[in-house]
Amino acid sequence: MADYDDYYVRNRQCNCMRCASRSLMGPAVLITIGVLFLLDHLGVFPFGRGIPILLIVIGLIQVAQRSAPTAGHVQPTPYYPAGMYPPGTQPPSPPTIEATRPGSEVNRG
């Protein structure tokens, strides 16, 4: 079975090139749409014919993101839902019930 550290998992707190390149998609798409609208407004290129250009830009950004180096990457801390524990660890022991105090009038148990 593969270890958790063998896989690349995106981490928002990491500053490696691969994690940092994740924030390029939104601006690249907005700039491409803006340029396509500008070219349509100027009568150079109709906007409806620019959809393939938008798809090419999205594909290029995806390729750039996946091929970016992971040097200095920091894996995020794994999240384990309630009741689940990391492999190789034992769940905490249940709390023990303390003996009643001598002289107490009420027995809470």
C-alpha positions as CSV (number, residue, x, y, z in Angstrom):
1,M,0.0,0.0,0.0
2,A,1.3,3.4,-0.9
3,D,2.2,5.9,1.8
4,Y,0.4,9.3,2.1
5,D,3.6,11.2,1.3
6,D,3.9,9.3,-2.1
7,Y,1.0,11.3,-3.6
8,Y,0.8,15.0,-4.4
9,V,-2.0,16.7,-2.4
10,R,-2.7,20.4,-3.0
11,N,-2.0,22.5,0.1
12,R,-3.2,26.1,0.3
13,Q,-0.4,27.0,2.7
14,C,2.4,25.6,0.5
15,N,4.4,27.9,-1.7
16,C,5.9,25.5,-4.2
17,M,5.4,26.2,-7.9
18,R,2.7,23.6,-8.4
19,C,0.5,24.8,-5.5
20,A,1.1,28.5,-6.4
21,S,0.1,27.9,-10.1
22,R,-3.4,26.8,-9.0
23,S,-4.4,30.5,-8.7
24,L,-3.7,31.2,-12.4
25,M,-6.9,29.7,-13.9
26,G,-9.3,32.5,-13.0
27,P,-7.2,35.5,-14.1
28,A,-6.2,33.7,-17.3
29,V,-9.8,33.0,-18.3
30,L,-10.9,36.5,-17.4
31,I,-8.2,38.1,-19.4
32,T,-8.9,35.8,-22.4
33,I,-12.6,36.7,-22.3
34,G,-11.8,40.4,-22.0
35,V,-9.5,40.3,-25.0
36,L,-12.2,38.4,-27.0
37,F,-14.8,41.0,-26.1
38,L,-12.4,43.8,-27.1
39,L,-11.6,42.1,-30.5
40,D,-15.4,41.7,-31.0
41,H,-16.0,45.3,-30.1
42,L,-13.3,46.5,-32.5
43,G,-14.8,44.3,-35.3
44,V,-11.5,42.3,-35.7
45,F,-12.7,38.9,-34.5
46,P,-16.3,37.8,-33.6
47,F,-16.7,36.7,-30.0
48,G,-18.6,33.5,-31.0
49,R,-15.6,32.2,-32.9
50,G,-13.3,32.8,-29.9
51,I,-14.7,29.9,-27.8
52,P,-12.0,27.5,-29.1
53,I,-9.4,30.0,-28.1
54,L,-10.8,30.1,-24.6
55,L,-10.7,26.3,-24.4
56,I,-7.1,26.3,-25.6
57,V,-6.1,28.8,-22.9
58,I,-7.8,26.6,-20.2
59,G,-6.0,23.5,-21.5
60,L,-2.6,25.3,-21.6
61,I,-3.1,26.5,-18.0
62,Q,-4.0,22.9,-16.9
63,V,-0.8,21.6,-18.6
64,A,1.3,24.3,-16.9
65,Q,-0.2,23.5,-13.5
66,R,0.4,19.7,-13.8
67,S,3.9,20.1,-15.1
68,A,5.1,22.6,-12.5
69,P,7.8,21.3,-10.2
70,T,7.0,20.3,-6.7
71,A,10.3,21.2,-5.1
72,G,9.7,22.4,-1.6
73,H,6.1,21.0,-1.4
74,V,4.6,20.5,2.0
75,Q,1.8,17.9,2.3
76,P,-1.3,19.1,4.2
77,T,-2.0,17.5,7.5
78,P,-4.4,14.6,6.9
79,Y,-7.9,15.0,8.2
80,Y,-9.5,12.1,10.0
81,P,-13.3,12.3,10.7
82,A,-14.6,11.7,14.2
83,G,-14.3,8.1,15.2
84,M,-11.5,7.3,12.7
85,Y,-7.8,7.3,13.6
86,P,-4.6,7.2,11.5
87,P,-3.2,3.8,10.6
88,G,-1.0,2.3,13.3
89,T,-2.5,4.4,16.1
90,Q,-4.9,3.3,18.9
91,P,-8.0,5.2,19.8
92,P,-7.8,7.0,23.2
93,S,-9.0,5.0,26.1
94,P,-12.4,5.9,27.5
95,P,-12.4,8.0,30.6
96,T,-12.5,6.1,33.9
97,I,-15.3,6.6,36.3
98,E,-14.0,8.0,39.6
99,A,-15.0,6.2,42.8
100,T,-17.6,8.0,44.8
101,R,-16.2,10.2,47.5
102,P,-16.6,8.9,51.0
103,G,-19.2,10.7,53.0
104,S,-21.1,11.8,49.9
105,E,-24.9,11.6,50.3
106,V,-25.6,11.3,46.6
107,N,-24.1,8.5,44.6
108,R,-23.7,9.7,41.0
109,G,-22.8,6.8,38.8
